[in-house]
Amino acid sequence: MRLGVLDVGSNTVHLLVVDAHRGGHPTPMSSSKATLRLSENTDADGNITREGADRLVGEVGDFAAIAKKSGCEELMAFATSAVRDAHNSDAVLARVQQETGVALQTLSGVDEARLTFLAVRRWYGWSAGRIVNLDIGGGSLELTSGTDEDPDQAFSLSLGAGRPTRDWLDEDPPGKRRVAVLRDWLDAELATPAKELLAAGEPDRTVGTSKTFRSLARLTGAAPSAAGPRVTRTLTADGLRQLIAFISRMTASDRAELEGVSADRSPQLVAGALVAEASMRALSIDTIEICPWALREGLILRKLDTEMDGDLVVRST
């Protein structure tokens, strides 16, 4: 069947269209995205603003139309931390459904972590042994560890690239003192979850998913996306430290000129790199392998495994 997965994140809306069948490898047919910046359209009370809701409704409606024109039999539409954590989430979701016909669902942070882990496990297979996976979004950081398809440990922390940027790095470029203080704060926030994660067992393979990790790997010498998804890409702790020293002295507009960094994500690149560095340091990780599959693929795989998950699937109209 042809499936559409609509992912509403803190920064972007992303539609992935795949041809898939149970027991098979999902084949990407098209990928479309648009800038949303919901995290920047949330007021001081934690509510998505009217402007933010207007943009969300418009983008969901547009992408639902694309999914229909692409021949999708079903559209799985979900939102992560920016919508999940908004105080007016229920009202915004109700408006989206009323005006677009799409029942946009929110995933809990732990569910997000577990579905991403499923995709990583399927990509690497059982021979990978115990996998520790790190995923940095705009609003949250997911950490998982396990030997099966469902992780033994799964954490979702409010340490995505967007929040430290807003709370700590308000100068452009960020000041050295603020970078140092943010490093210390991240170390403190990660100490307990990292200890619990490692208590489950030493990893045989450490993996990173998300656009943030892909960009950081590219900036430290990994192959470009044009080389294909099966090329091995890694991010090392040494390479990351050197990169942070470089990009933290640049303005957001200068970072946007770097290969693999978009203007939309360049303001959050330093914070994302610091979150990645702190996570690797807390887990004593020297090298991370970048996995091309993540949450969207995890949703597709879970749907194929169960044939129908009514909580996550809405038929296109």
C-alpha positions in Angstrom: 0.0 0.0 0.0 1.0 3.6 -0.4 1.2 5.4 3.0 1.7 9.0 3.9 3.3 10.1 7.2 2.8 13.7 8.2 5.2 14.8 10.9 4.5 18.1 12.6 7.6 19.1 14.5 8.8 22.2 16.4 10.5 23.6 13.2 9.0 21.9 10.2 6.1 20.0 8.8 7.3 16.9 6.8 5.4 14.6 4.6 6.9 11.2 3.7 5.2 9.1 1.1 6.2 5.4 0.9 5.2 2.2 -0.8 5.2 -0.5 1.8 4.0 -4.0 2.6 4.2 -6.1 5.7 7.6 -7.8 6.0 9.1 -5.5 3.3 11.4 -2.6 3.2 9.4 0.7 3.0 10.3 2.4 -0.3 10.3 6.2 -0.2 8.4 7.7 -3.1 8.5 11.4 -2.2 9.4 13.7 0.6 8.1 17.3 1.1 8.6 19.7 3.9 7.8 23.3 4.9 9.0 25.6 7.7 6.5 26.0 10.5 8.5 27.3 13.6 5.8 26.4 16.1 8.3 26.8 18.9 8.6 30.5 17.9 4.8 30.9 17.8 4.2 29.9 21.4 3.5 32.7 23.8 4.8 33.3 27.4 1.8 31.3 28.8 2.7 28.2 26.8 -0.1 28.6 24.2 0.3 28.3 20.5 -0.5 31.7 19.1 -3.3 32.4 16.7 -0.7 33.0 14.0 0.9 29.7 14.8 -2.4 27.8 14.7 -3.3 29.5 11.4 0.0 28.4 9.9 -0.4 24.9 11.3 -3.9 24.5 9.8 -2.8 25.8 6.5 0.2 23.5 6.2 -1.7 20.4 7.4 -4.4 21.1 4.8 -1.8 21.6 2.0 0.1 18.4 2.9 -3.1 16.4 3.2 -4.0 17.4 -0.4 -0.5 16.4 -1.5 -0.9 13.0 0.1 -4.2 12.5 -1.7 -2.8 13.5 -5.1 0.2 11.2 -4.4 -2.2 8.2 -4.1 -1.8 7.6 -0.4 -4.4 5.1 0.8 -3.8 6.2 4.4 -2.3 9.2 6.1 -0.7 8.9 9.5 -0.5 12.4 11.0 1.2 13.1 14.2 2.7 16.0 16.2 5.6 16.0 18.6 6.7 18.2 21.5 5.7 21.7 20.3 2.1 20.7 20.0 2.2 18.1 22.7 3.4 20.5 25.3 1.3 23.5 24.4 -1.3 24.4 27.0 -4.0 24.9 24.3 -3.1 21.7 22.5 -6.6 20.2 22.6 -8.2 23.4 21.1 -5.6 23.6 18.3 -5.9 19.9 17.4 -9.7 20.3 17.3 -9.4 23.2 15.0 -7.0 21.3 12.7 -9.5 18.4 12.4 -12.5 20.7 11.9 -10.8 22.7 9.1 -8.7 20.0 7.4 -10.4 16.7 8.2 -7.1 15.4 9.5 -7.1 13.9 13.0 -3.6 15.1 14.0 -2.4 12.9 16.9 0.2 13.7 19.6 2.8 11.2 20.6 4.2 11.1 24.1 7.9 11.6 24.3 8.5 8.0 25.4 6.3 6.7 22.5 8.4 8.9 20.2 11.6 7.4 21.6 10.3 3.8 21.4 9.1 4.1 17.8 12.4 5.7 16.7 14.2 2.8 18.4 12.1 0.3 16.5 13.3 1.9 13.2 16.9 1.9 14.3 16.7 -1.8 15.3 15.2 -2.7 12.0 17.8 -0.8 10.1 20.8 -2.5 11.8 19.2 -5.9 12.6 19.7 -8.3 15.5 23.5 -8.5 14.9 23.9 -5.0 16.3 23.4 -6.3 19.8 22.5 -3.7 22.4 21.8 -0.3 20.8 21.9 3.0 22.5 20.1 5.6 20.4 20.1 9.4 20.7 17.6 11.7 18.9 17.6 15.5 19.1 14.5 17.3 18.0 13.5 20.9 18.3 11.8 20.5 21.6 13.0 17.2 23.1 15.9 14.8 23.4 15.2 11.0 23.3 17.5 8.4 24.7 16.9 4.7 24.4 18.8 1.5 25.0 17.9 -2.1 24.3 18.6 -5.5 22.8 15.1 -6.1 21.4 12.7 -4.0 19.2 11.3 -2.4 22.2 14.0 -0.6 24.3 14.7 -1.6 27.9 15.1 2.1 28.8 13.5 5.1 27.1 13.8 8.7 28.2 12.3 11.9 26.7 13.9 15.1 28.0 13.1 18.7 27.3 16.5 19.2 25.8 15.8 19.7 22.1 17.9 22.2 20.2 15.2 24.9 20.2 14.7 25.3 24.0 18.4 25.8 25.0 18.7 28.3 22.1 15.8 30.4 23.4 16.7 30.0 27.1 20.5 30.3 27.0 21.9 31.5 23.7 20.1 34.7 23.1 23.1 36.5 21.6 24.3 36.1 18.0 26.9 34.7 18.1 26.5 33.3 21.6 28.9 34.5 24.3 31.6 32.2 25.5 30.4 32.4 29.1 26.8 31.4 28.1 28.1 28.4 26.1 30.2 27.3 29.2 27.2 27.7 31.5 24.9 25.8 29.1 27.5 23.0 29.0 27.4 22.7 32.8 23.6 22.8 32.9 23.3 20.1 30.3 25.8 17.9 32.2 23.6 18.2 35.3 20.4 17.5 33.5 21.8 14.4 31.8 23.6 12.9 34.8 20.7 10.8 36.2 19.1 9.6 33.0 22.5 8.6 31.6 23.3 6.6 34.7 20.0 4.8 34.4 20.4 4.2 30.7 23.9 2.7 31.1 22.7 0.5 34.0 20.7 -1.5 31.4 24.0 -2.6 29.9 27.0 -1.4 27.8 26.0 -0.7 24.2 27.4 -2.7 21.3 26.4 0.1 18.9 25.7 3.8 19.6 23.5 5.5 17.1 22.2 9.0 16.4 19.0 9.9 14.5 17.5 13.3 13.6 18.4 16.2 11.3 20.6 17.6 14.0 22.9 14.6 14.1 22.9 14.3 10.3 24.0 18.0 10.0 26.7 17.7 12.7 28.1 14.5 11.0 28.1 16.3 7.6 29.9 19.3 9.1 32.6 17.0 10.5 33.3 15.2 7.2 30.6 12.6 6.7 29.3 11.9 3.2 26.6 14.2 1.8 23.0 12.9 1.5 23.5 12.6 -2.3 25.8 9.6 -1.5 22.7 7.6 -0.5 21.3 6.3 2.8 23.5 3.1 3.0 26.8 5.0 3.2 28.3 4.7 6.7 28.3 8.1 8.5 29.7 8.8 11.9 30.1 11.6 14.4 33.1 11.6 16.8 33.4 13.3 20.1 36.7 15.0 19.1 35.2 16.2 15.8 32.2 17.5 17.6 34.3 19.5 20.1 36.3 21.1 17.2 33.1 21.9 15.4 31.5 23.6 18.4 34.6 25.8 18.8 34.2 26.9 15.2 30.4 27.4 14.9 30.0 29.1 18.3 32.0 32.0 17.0 29.8 32.4 13.9 26.5 34.3 13.5 23.4 32.3 12.5 23.5 33.8 9.0 27.1 32.7 8.6 26.2 29.2 9.8 23.5 29.0 7.2 26.1 29.2 4.6 27.7 25.9 5.7 27.0 22.8 3.7 24.0 20.9 5.0 22.7 23.7 7.3 19.5 25.5 6.4 18.6 29.0 7.3 15.7 27.7 9.4 18.0 25.5 11.5 21.1 27.5 11.7 20.1 29.5 14.8 19.7 26.2 16.7 22.9 24.5 15.5 25.1 25.5 18.4 22.6 24.4 21.0 22.0 21.2 19.1 25.7 20.5 19.0 26.1 21.2 22.7 23.2 18.8 23.5 24.8 16.1 21.3 28.2 16.7 23.0 26.7 16.6 26.5 24.8 13.4 25.7 27.9 11.7 24.3 29.9 12.8 27.3 27.3 11.6 29.8 27.1 8.2 28.1 30.9 7.9 27.6 30.4 7.7 23.8 33.3 8.4 21.5 31.6 7.7 18.2 28.0 7.7 17.0 26.8 6.1 13.8 24.1 8.0 11.9 21.0 6.0 11.1 18.9 7.3 8.2 15.7 5.8 9.7 13.9 7.5 12.6 10.4 8.3 13.9 8.6 8.4 10.6 9.9 5.0 9.6 9.1 3.6 13.1 5.5 4.6 12.7 5.3 2.9 9.3 6.9 -0.3 10.6 4.6 -0.4 13.6 1.6 0.1 11.4 2.7 -2.7 9.0 3.3 -5.0 11.9 -0.1 -4.5 13.4 -1.9 -4.0 10.1 -4.0 -1.2 11.6 -3.4 1.1 14.5 -6.5 3.2 14.8 -4.9 5.7 17.2 -2.4 6.8 14.7 -4.0 6.4 11.3 -6.5 8.6 9.6 -7.8 7.8 6.1 -7.2 10.5 3.6 -10.3 12.3 2.2 
